[in-house]
Amino acid sequence: MWSNKRCNAETRNWIPCEEYEVLQSTALLYLTGANLVHLVPTKMLLQIVKDFRDAHGSNSSHHQTFIMVEHLEEGQRNDAYEAFASLNITCHTHHVFVESVEEVVERLYNITADIGIKSYKCVASATVLEYDQTFRQLIERSHLPFCADFKQVETENTYKEIWNWMLRQIPGVTFSGAQDIVDEYPTFSSLFQKYAENPTAGELLLQDCVVSNSSSPSSLSLIFLT
């Protein structure tokens, strides 16, 4: 993860900042279905995953652990799913199930590509519109489901309109709700940097974003329930 500029919302300029680097480590543990069958009943799976995470920097807030399982027999899936549900809660792991070596290669490529093209790694060019074009071209190569409708958007003219549109792709976020988030966090980078400082805050980062109604003097804090 890196950033070499910050946005001045008042002047609408990108200001260079001192370069820094924070590594976002990602590790993947590969298991065959046959191996998994022996690990689940003996409760060894949890310890193996914990040791694996410790060996690859699990103390970092930017660490991600994937577990890939190849060819899990249908009759073995219920016990495996229960074990993985527990792992997801205790170790924050992500799980990928594949059926062949070809699918292993494909999923590894997709995971690597999605990590490499995260939007905050895109460097804005001379104009905001050039940044938007670059961002859309990058997400076109992603398998992420929320990027499916990117070709259907209308042309936006300013970086705030682009940021507002991005927020409205989240289910349940209205135009006014997105606008209040934009007022609190003028750029995607500013919101991400705030989250990086305290990842456990989650949706509480938006509690100070006030949604107001022009026909009523009342207002309320914006909090997403997930």
SVG drawing of the C-alpha trace seen along z (x, -y; Angstrom):
<svg xmlns="http://www.w3.org/2000/svg" viewBox="-40 -26 49 64">
<polyline fill="none" stroke="black" stroke-width="0.4" points="0.0,0.0 1.4,-3.4 0.5,-7.0 2.5,-9.8 0.0,-12.6 -3.0,-13.9 -6.0,-15.9 -6.6,-19.4 -10.4,-19.6 -10.4,-23.5 -8.1,-24.0 -8.9,-20.7 -5.3,-20.0 -3.1,-16.9 -0.3,-17.8 2.8,-15.7 3.7,-14.1 6.6,-12.3 6.8,-8.7 6.1,-5.9 5.3,-2.3 3.2,0.1 3.2,3.7 0.0,5.6 1.0,9.2 -1.1,11.9 -0.5,15.6 -2.3,18.6 -2.4,22.0 -3.1,24.8 -4.8,28.0 -6.1,31.0 -9.5,32.4 -7.9,35.6 -5.6,33.8 -8.4,31.6 -10.5,34.7 -7.8,35.8 -7.3,32.4 -10.9,31.4 -11.8,34.3 -8.5,34.0 -8.9,30.2 -5.4,29.7 -6.7,27.4 -7.0,24.4 -3.5,24.8 -2.0,25.2 -3.7,22.0 -2.6,20.1 1.0,21.3 0.7,20.4 -0.5,16.9 2.1,16.3 4.8,17.3 3.5,14.8 2.9,11.7 -0.6,12.1 -0.1,9.3 -0.3,6.8 -3.7,5.1 -3.0,5.4 -2.4,9.2 -4.8,11.5 -4.8,15.2 -6.4,17.4 -7.1,21.1 -7.5,22.9 -9.0,26.4 -8.8,28.6 -11.5,31.3 -13.5,31.7 -15.9,34.6 -19.6,33.8 -20.0,36.0 -17.2,34.2 -18.3,30.7 -20.6,30.1 -17.9,30.7 -15.4,28.7 -17.8,25.8 -18.3,25.7 -14.6,25.7 -14.1,22.9 -16.9,20.8 -15.0,21.1 -11.7,20.1 -13.3,17.1 -14.4,15.8 -11.2,16.7 -8.5,16.1 -10.3,13.9 -9.4,16.2 -10.8,16.2 -11.7,19.5 -11.5,20.7 -12.7,24.1 -11.5,25.5 -11.9,28.7 -8.9,28.9 -5.3,27.8 -6.5,25.5 -9.0,23.8 -6.2,23.4 -4.1,21.4 -7.1,19.3 -8.1,18.4 -4.5,17.6 -4.4,15.3 -7.6,13.6 -6.6,13.1 -3.2,11.7 -4.8,9.4 -7.4,8.0 -4.7,7.3 -2.6,5.6 -5.3,3.3 -6.9,2.1 -8.1,-1.4 -6.0,-3.2 -2.9,-2.0 -4.0,-3.8 -2.0,-7.0 -4.0,-9.9 -2.7,-11.4 -2.8,-15.0 -6.6,-15.3 -9.2,-13.6 -11.0,-12.3 -7.9,-10.5 -7.7,-8.9 -11.4,-7.8 -10.7,-6.3 -7.7,-4.4 -9.7,-3.1 -12.5,-1.9 -10.1,-0.1 -8.5,1.7 -11.7,2.9 -12.8,4.2 -10.2,6.9 -11.5,7.8 -13.9,10.7 -15.4,8.8 -19.2,8.8 -19.8,5.2 -17.8,4.0 -20.2,5.6 -22.1,2.5 -19.2,0.1 -19.9,-0.3 -23.4,-1.6 -22.5,-4.8 -23.0,-8.3 -20.1,-10.5 -19.1,-12.5 -17.4,-15.9 -15.7,-16.4 -13.8,-14.2 -16.6,-14.7 -19.2,-13.4 -17.0,-10.4 -16.5,-9.7 -20.3,-10.1 -21.1,-7.7 -18.6,-5.1 -20.3,-5.3 -23.8,-4.9 -22.7,-1.5 -23.0,-0.3 -26.5,1.2 -28.6,-1.2 -26.5,-4.3 -28.6,-7.2 -27.3,-10.2 -27.7,-12.4 -26.1,-9.8 -23.1,-9.5 -22.8,-13.3 -22.6,-13.6 -19.8,-11.0 -18.0,-13.0 -18.3,-16.1 -16.7,-14.2 -14.1,-12.3 -13.5,-14.3 -11.6,-11.5 -11.5,-7.7 -7.9,-7.9 -8.9,-10.0 -11.5,-7.5 -9.2,-4.6 -6.4,-6.2 -8.8,-6.8 -9.8,-3.2 -6.2,-2.1 -5.5,-4.0 -8.2,-2.0 -9.5,1.0 -11.7,2.1 -13.8,-1.1 -15.7,0.2 -18.9,-1.6 -18.4,-3.8 -16.1,-6.0 -19.4,-7.2 -21.2,-8.1 -20.2,-11.8 -21.6,-11.9 -24.9,-13.7 -27.7,-13.0 -30.0,-16.1 -33.4,-16.6 -34.0,-20.0 -37.7,-19.8 -37.0,-19.0 -34.6,-20.5 -33.9,-17.1 -30.8,-15.1 -29.3,-11.8 -26.0,-10.1 -25.2,-7.7 -24.3,-4.2 -24.3,-1.1 -25.4,2.2 -23.6,5.2"/>
</svg>
